[in-house]
Amino acid sequence: MEIHEAINNLIKTLSRISETKPFLSQLPEIPLEEEGHEVEVVGSLDISKLNSLTSLHEANDENCPPFTSYSYLDSSSRTLNVRGANIHIASLYANVNGTHEMIPANVIQPFIGVKASKDVLLSLESSLPFVRVKNPNGYYYTEEYKDDNILDELRISLENYAINKGNLTIVDGPIYPGPYLPSVGEPYRSAYVKLILERKVDKLVGIVKRLSMTRKLTRLKTDLSKIKIDLPRINASDDVVMQYWGKDKEVFISPVLKELFFLDGNKTLTRYMVYVKVRDSVFRVESADLNLLCRGVSTALKDVSVRGIPTFIEIADKMSRKLSASALLLTFSLAKQFLGVNYDDWNRVNQANLELME
């Protein structure tokens, strides 16, 4: 059997199975206390025509016009290991009403985090103000601190810098970043809480394009039979649920969902969101304001790429990755000259070079 025939047989067989089993695996059960925030249906957007469209080009509703002026942004991050110290590098691309702001290219903000022994961090802290050596609450990035959290904290800090300028902004990602906080231990939870509370969300819309690991649509608290919503009850990730829900439609929009985002104690934040299916892609639009949510969906649908994702989101994603790739290559070049590098770092550099050539 030739390779083409083997792969063709596999894909066609999986396709047949998916007709009766839309999700081809079994997602792990999530303990009740970690299952996530409460989600309920609260209505539908005033873009009622969209779910009956036969063509994306018809998507233009006078009741919910797209934004005429807005900023958009995304962040990226990379890691290099040098003699036991992890150098974390973050980047940000923001188009602020037509003006390009790029970190670390033309805007001076702390964009590097270093994880090392306490004495090394103290030495860096006293001489390099653009390097972060501790989390937002003053906990040092010593050997036991989780690398993924350092990367999160760097990216969120850069995003907050751009968001808090006060412009109407669309961010590539959720409006409240981070995991389900009640399941996060210290010192990480309080760092997320501080960064989230520092973020101004009154003029913010979020577009989330990675949905293969989220299950909000299977956690709805609303009795859907009472509001005549035919949501498929399958234990699947949100992207699969939406593809199944909106099958045979080029554009499909879910009802408006309300989610309570739990912080510390009894403090909660509210976000509204809808899921949007465009051809074979699914993304989620979020906002703390229903009017911004509606106009954010219209803006996202106004100009989508061939992949079914808003073009401006793809631009911000690509630019931020190129910025972090460039910073990684520069760091690698200097580290190779003065400190030495390891095998994994060569692989990271190869990946960065590929992304720069895209």
C-alpha positions as CSV (number, residue, x, y, z in Angstrom):
1,M,0.0,0.0,0.0
2,E,1.4,3.4,-1.0
3,I,1.5,6.3,1.5
4,H,-1.2,8.3,-0.3
5,E,-3.6,5.3,-0.2
6,A,-2.9,4.6,3.5
7,I,-3.5,8.2,4.6
8,N,-6.6,8.5,2.3
9,N,-8.1,5.4,3.9
10,L,-7.4,6.7,7.4
11,I,-9.0,10.1,6.9
12,K,-12.1,8.7,5.1
13,T,-12.6,6.1,7.9
14,L,-12.4,8.7,10.6
15,S,-14.8,10.9,8.6
16,R,-17.3,8.1,8.5
17,I,-17.0,7.5,12.3
18,S,-17.4,11.2,13.0
19,E,-20.9,11.2,11.5
20,T,-22.1,9.4,14.6
21,K,-19.3,10.3,17.0
22,P,-18.4,14.0,16.3
23,F,-15.6,14.0,18.9
24,L,-13.2,11.1,18.2
25,S,-11.7,10.9,21.7
26,Q,-12.8,11.0,25.3
27,L,-12.0,14.2,27.1
28,P,-10.8,13.6,30.7
29,E,-13.4,14.2,33.4
30,I,-12.8,17.4,35.2
31,P,-13.3,17.4,39.0
32,L,-16.3,19.6,40.0
33,E,-14.2,22.1,41.9
34,E,-12.0,22.6,38.8
35,E,-14.5,22.4,36.1
36,G,-14.4,26.1,35.4
37,H,-16.6,29.2,35.8
38,E,-20.4,29.2,35.6
39,V,-21.7,29.7,32.1
40,E,-25.3,30.5,31.2
41,V,-27.2,31.7,28.1
42,V,-28.5,35.2,28.5
43,G,-29.9,36.0,25.0
44,S,-28.8,36.6,21.5
45,L,-27.0,39.3,19.6
46,D,-28.9,41.9,17.6
47,I,-27.4,40.4,14.5
48,S,-30.3,38.1,13.9
49,K,-29.7,37.7,10.2
50,L,-26.4,36.1,10.6
51,N,-27.4,32.6,11.5
52,S,-29.6,32.4,8.3
53,L,-26.8,33.6,5.9
54,T,-25.8,31.6,2.9
55,S,-22.8,33.7,2.3
56,L,-20.4,35.5,4.5
57,H,-20.5,38.6,2.3
58,E,-24.1,39.2,3.4
59,A,-22.9,39.8,7.0
60,N,-23.7,43.4,7.5
61,D,-26.2,44.5,10.1
62,E,-27.2,48.1,10.6
63,N,-28.2,47.5,14.2
64,C,-24.7,46.4,15.2
65,P,-22.1,48.2,13.0
66,P,-18.4,47.3,13.0
67,F,-16.0,49.6,14.8
68,T,-14.7,52.3,12.5
69,S,-11.5,52.9,14.6
70,Y,-9.8,50.6,17.0
71,S,-6.5,49.2,18.2
72,Y,-5.6,45.5,18.0
73,L,-2.7,43.6,19.6
74,D,-1.1,40.2,20.4
75,S,1.9,39.0,22.4
76,S,4.3,36.2,22.1
77,S,7.2,34.6,24.1
78,R,10.3,32.4,23.9
79,T,12.7,30.8,26.2
80,L,16.5,30.2,26.2
81,N,18.5,28.3,28.7
82,V,22.0,29.6,29.6
83,R,24.1,27.7,32.1
84,G,21.0,26.8,34.2
85,A,19.4,30.2,34.0
86,N,16.2,30.4,32.0
87,I,15.9,33.6,29.9
88,H,12.3,34.3,29.0
89,I,11.6,36.9,26.3
90,A,8.2,38.4,25.6
91,S,7.1,40.6,22.7
92,L,4.1,42.7,21.8
93,Y,2.7,44.0,18.5
94,A,0.0,46.6,18.7
95,N,-1.6,48.6,15.9
96,V,-2.9,51.7,17.7
97,N,-5.3,53.4,15.3
98,G,-2.8,52.9,12.5
99,T,0.4,53.4,14.5
100,H,2.7,50.4,15.0
101,E,3.9,49.8,18.5
102,M,6.4,47.0,18.9
103,I,8.1,45.6,22.0
104,P,11.0,45.1,22.1
105,A,11.6,47.1,18.9
106,N,10.4,50.7,19.4
107,V,8.8,50.8,22.8
108,I,10.8,50.6,26.0
109,Q,9.1,48.2,28.5
110,P,10.4,45.3,30.6
111,F,10.2,42.4,28.2
112,I,12.7,39.9,29.7
113,G,12.2,37.6,32.7
114,V,15.1,35.6,34.2
115,K,14.7,32.5,36.4
116,A,17.9,31.7,38.3
117,S,19.3,31.5,41.8
118,K,18.5,34.3,44.2
119,D,22.0,35.8,44.2
120,V,22.0,36.0,40.4
121,L,18.5,37.6,40.4
122,L,19.6,40.2,43.0
123,S,22.6,41.1,40.9
124,L,20.4,41.6,37.8
125,E,17.8,43.5,39.7
126,S,20.2,46.1,40.8
127,S,21.6,46.9,37.4
128,L,19.1,46.0,34.7
129,P,15.7,47.7,35.0
130,F,14.3,46.2,31.8
131,V,14.7,42.6,33.2
132,R,12.0,41.2,35.5
133,V,13.3,39.0,38.3
134,K,10.2,38.7,40.4
135,N,6.4,38.4,39.9
136,P,3.9,41.2,40.2
137,N,3.7,40.6,44.0
138,G,7.4,40.6,44.6
139,Y,8.1,36.9,44.6
140,Y,11.5,36.1,43.0
141,Y,11.8,33.9,40.0
142,T,14.0,31.4,41.7
143,E,14.5,27.8,40.7
144,E,11.1,26.5,41.9
145,Y,9.1,29.1,40.1
146,K,7.1,27.7,37.1
147,D,8.4,28.8,33.7
148,D,5.0,28.9,32.1
149,N,3.8,31.3,34.7
150,I,6.8,33.6,34.1
151,L,5.9,33.7,30.4
152,D,2.2,34.4,31.2
153,E,3.1,37.2,33.5
154,L,5.5,38.8,31.0
155,R,2.9,38.6,28.2
156,I,0.0,39.9,30.3
157,S,2.1,42.8,31.6
158,L,2.9,43.9,28.0
159,E,-0.7,43.5,26.9
160,N,-1.9,45.6,29.9
161,Y,0.6,48.4,29.0
162,A,-1.1,48.7,25.6
163,I,-4.7,48.1,26.7
164,N,-4.5,50.6,29.5
165,K,-3.8,53.5,27.1
166,G,-7.5,53.9,26.9
167,N,-8.2,53.1,23.2
168,L,-10.9,50.8,22.1
169,T,-8.9,47.6,21.7
170,I,-9.3,44.1,20.4
171,V,-6.8,41.7,22.0
172,D,-5.9,38.3,20.6
173,G,-7.0,36.3,23.6
174,P,-9.4,36.5,26.5
175,I,-10.2,39.7,28.2
176,Y,-9.4,38.1,31.6
177,P,-6.3,36.0,31.0
178,G,-5.2,33.0,32.9
179,P,-6.5,29.6,34.1
180,Y,-9.4,28.8,36.4
181,L,-8.0,30.7,39.4
182,P,-9.6,28.7,42.3
183,S,-7.6,25.7,41.2
184,V,-4.3,27.7,41.1
185,G,-2.0,27.7,44.0
186,E,0.3,30.5,45.3
187,P,2.3,32.5,44.5
188,Y,0.7,32.2,41.1
189,R,-2.9,32.9,41.8
190,S,-2.3,36.3,43.5
191,A,0.0,37.3,40.5
192,Y,-2.8,36.6,38.0
193,V,-5.3,38.4,40.2
194,K,-3.1,41.5,40.4
195,L,-2.5,41.6,36.6
196,I,-6.2,41.0,35.8
197,L,-7.3,43.8,38.2
198,E,-4.8,46.1,36.6
199,R,-6.3,45.6,33.2
200,K,-8.9,48.1,32.0
201,V,-11.7,46.2,30.3
202,D,-14.3,49.0,29.7
203,K,-13.1,49.4,26.1
204,L,-11.8,45.9,25.5
205,V,-12.9,43.0,23.2
206,G,-11.1,39.7,23.2
207,I,-11.0,37.2,20.3
208,V,-10.0,33.6,21.3
209,K,-9.0,31.4,18.5
210,R,-7.6,28.3,20.3
211,L,-10.6,26.4,21.5
212,S,-9.5,22.7,21.3
213,M,-8.9,22.6,25.1
214,T,-12.0,24.5,26.3
215,R,-15.4,23.1,27.2
216,K,-17.6,26.0,28.1
217,L,-20.4,24.9,25.8
218,T,-20.7,21.6,27.7
219,R,-20.9,23.4,31.0
220,L,-24.0,25.6,30.3
221,K,-26.1,26.0,33.4
222,T,-29.2,27.1,31.4
223,D,-32.0,24.7,30.7
224,L,-31.8,24.9,26.9
225,S,-35.2,23.3,26.4
226,K,-36.9,26.3,27.8
227,I,-35.3,28.7,25.4
228,K,-35.6,26.5,22.4
229,I,-31.8,26.2,21.6
230,D,-30.8,23.0,19.9
231,L,-27.3,22.7,21.3
232,P,-25.8,19.3,20.7
233,R,-25.1,17.6,24.0
234,I,-21.7,16.0,23.2
235,N,-18.8,15.8,25.5
236,A,-16.4,17.6,23.2
237,S,-14.2,20.7,23.0
238,D,-15.9,24.0,22.1
239,D,-14.6,24.0,18.5
240,V,-16.0,20.6,17.8
241,V,-19.4,21.5,19.4
242,M,-19.7,24.6,17.2
243,Q,-18.7,22.8,14.0
244,Y,-21.4,20.2,14.7
245,W,-23.9,22.9,15.8
246,G,-23.4,25.0,12.8
247,K,-22.9,22.3,10.2
248,D,-23.9,23.2,6.6
249,K,-23.7,26.9,7.4
250,E,-20.9,29.2,6.3
251,V,-21.5,31.5,9.2
252,F,-23.0,30.5,12.5
253,I,-23.2,32.4,15.8
254,S,-24.0,31.0,19.2
255,P,-26.4,32.7,21.7
256,V,-24.8,35.2,24.1
257,L,-23.2,33.5,27.1
258,K,-22.5,35.0,30.4
259,E,-19.7,33.8,32.5
260,L,-18.7,34.6,36.1
261,F,-14.9,34.8,36.4
262,F,-13.9,34.0,40.0
263,L,-11.0,35.9,41.6
264,D,-10.1,35.7,45.3
265,G,-12.8,35.0,47.9
266,N,-16.2,36.1,46.8
267,K,-15.0,38.6,44.2
268,T,-16.1,37.8,40.6
269,L,-15.9,39.5,37.3
270,T,-18.4,39.1,34.4
271,R,-17.8,38.6,30.8
272,Y,-20.1,38.1,27.9
273,M,-19.2,35.9,24.9
274,V,-20.4,34.3,21.7
275,Y,-18.9,31.6,19.6
276,V,-18.5,32.3,15.8
277,K,-18.1,29.6,13.2
278,V,-16.8,30.8,9.8
279,R,-16.4,27.9,7.3
280,D,-14.1,25.4,9.1
281,S,-12.9,27.8,11.8
282,V,-14.3,28.7,15.2
283,F,-13.4,31.6,17.4
284,R,-14.9,33.2,20.5
285,V,-15.6,36.9,21.0
286,E,-15.6,38.3,24.5
287,S,-16.3,41.6,26.3
288,A,-17.5,42.9,29.6
289,D,-20.0,45.1,27.7
290,L,-22.8,43.7,25.6
291,N,-22.7,46.5,23.0
292,L,-19.0,46.1,22.5
293,L,-19.5,42.4,22.2
294,C,-22.1,42.9,19.4
295,R,-19.9,45.4,17.5
296,G,-16.9,43.2,18.1
297,V,-18.5,40.3,16.3
298,S,-19.5,42.5,13.4
299,T,-15.9,43.8,13.2
300,A,-14.5,40.3,13.3
301,L,-16.8,39.2,10.5
302,K,-16.1,42.2,8.3
303,D,-12.7,41.0,7.2
304,V,-11.9,37.3,7.7
305,S,-9.0,35.4,6.2
306,V,-9.1,32.3,4.1
307,R,-8.7,30.4,7.3
308,G,-11.9,31.9,8.7
309,I,-10.1,34.0,11.4
310,P,-10.2,37.9,11.5
311,T,-7.4,39.2,9.3
312,F,-6.2,41.7,11.9
313,I,-5.9,39.0,14.5
314,E,-3.7,37.0,12.1
315,I,-1.6,40.0,11.5
316,A,-1.1,40.7,15.2
317,D,-0.3,37.1,15.9
318,K,2.3,36.9,13.1
319,M,4.0,40.2,13.9
320,S,4.3,39.4,17.6
321,R,5.8,36.0,16.8
322,K,8.3,37.6,14.5
323,L,9.3,40.1,17.2
324,S,9.9,37.4,19.8
325,A,11.7,35.3,17.2
326,S,14.1,38.2,16.4
327,A,14.7,38.8,20.1
328,L,15.5,35.1,20.6
329,L,18.0,35.0,17.7
330,L,19.8,38.1,19.1
331,T,19.9,36.6,22.6
332,F,21.1,33.3,21.2
333,S,23.9,34.9,19.2
334,L,25.2,36.8,22.2
335,A,24.8,33.8,24.5
336,K,26.7,31.6,22.1
337,Q,29.5,34.0,22.0
338,F,29.9,34.7,25.7
339,L,28.3,31.9,27.6
340,G,27.6,28.9,25.4
341,V,24.3,27.3,24.4
342,N,22.8,23.8,24.5
343,Y,21.1,21.4,22.1
344,D,17.5,22.5,22.8
345,D,18.4,26.1,22.2
346,W,19.6,25.3,18.7
347,N,16.2,23.7,18.0
348,R,14.4,26.8,19.3
349,V,16.5,29.0,17.1
350,N,15.7,26.8,14.0
351,Q,12.0,27.2,14.8
352,A,12.4,31.0,15.2
353,N,14.3,31.2,11.8
354,L,11.4,29.4,10.1
355,E,8.9,31.8,11.6
356,L,10.9,34.8,10.4
357,M,10.8,33.4,6.9
358,E,7.0,33.1,6.8
